[in-house]
Amino acid sequence: MTHAKYEPLGVYLAAQTDDAVTLSFRTTAAILGAPLPPSAWAKPFWWNGRPTVQADVWRAAGWWVYAVQFKPGGEAVSFVRLPPASAPEPTAGSG
């Protein structure tokens, strides 16, 4: 499986201005333009496991999964923005 299937979600998350976003599974599928696999509806590992193709996409966009709700009719995933990487310290003699 390639990252391409999940790229629309990465693009969506990268465009968000808030530091947290919660999406229903149905909304997530609509963003992807395809249904979520059955494992996404039942297994937390699909969302927060590592390494996975889908997690690579949202991590590359600067997000990670904070919470997943599997309550029937209320299935949702909450993403939070990763903190920016700290800038490296300048080395002696540079600049």
N, C-alpha and C positions, 0 to 999 in steps of 0.2 A: 504494500500500500504506500502511496506517495503522500507527501504533504499537500499536494494540490487540492485534494478533496476538502481539506480543512482551512485552506488559505483565506476564504471569505470571512471566517470567524476571526482570524488574526488581523485582517484588514479592518473589520468592524471594531475590534477592541483597540487597535492602535489609534483609531479616530476618536475615541472617547475622551472627554475632557475631565470627567470625574475620576476619582481614584478607586472607585468600586462600582460594579455593575452586576445586577442579578437578571438572568434571562431564564424564562421558562424553557423547558426542553423543546417545546413546539416552536418557540421563537428562534432558538438556536438552530433547529432544523431548517426553518425558513431562511435564515441568514446563509446557511450552507447550501440551500437549494436542493437538499436531499434529506431523506429521513435519517435520524440517528440510528446506529446499529442497536440491536436488542440489548447488548451488554451495557450500553450507555444508560439504559432505563433501569438497570438492576444492580450494577456493580460499581462501587465507589472507585475501584482501581482504574476503570476506564477514564475517569476524570482526573484523578490525582496520582496515578501510577507513573513510574518512570523507569525506563524510557518508553514513551509511546509517541507515535507519529503525531497524534492530535495535540498532546501536551507540548511537544516541541514547537508547534505553531504558536500557541498562545504564550509560551515562555519567550519565544523570539520576538513577539510583539510587546513584551514587557509586562505580562500578566501571569498570575497563578491562581489556582482554584482555592478559594477560601472555604466554601461549604457546598454541599450537594444535598438536595432534598428529594427523597424518593416517595413522598406521600402521594398516593394515587390522586390524580387530578391536580396536584400542586407541585409536580416535578419541576425543579429549578436548580440552576447552578449559579453560584456567586463567585465572581472574579474580583481580585484586588490587584492594583498596579504594584509591580515590584519596585522597591526603592532604587533610585539611580545608583549605578556603580560609583564609588568614590573615585575621584580623579587621582591618578598616581602622583606620589610625591616627586617633585623635581630632584634629579640626581645632582650631586656636587659637580660643578664644572659645566652644567648645561645652561645654556642661555646666556 
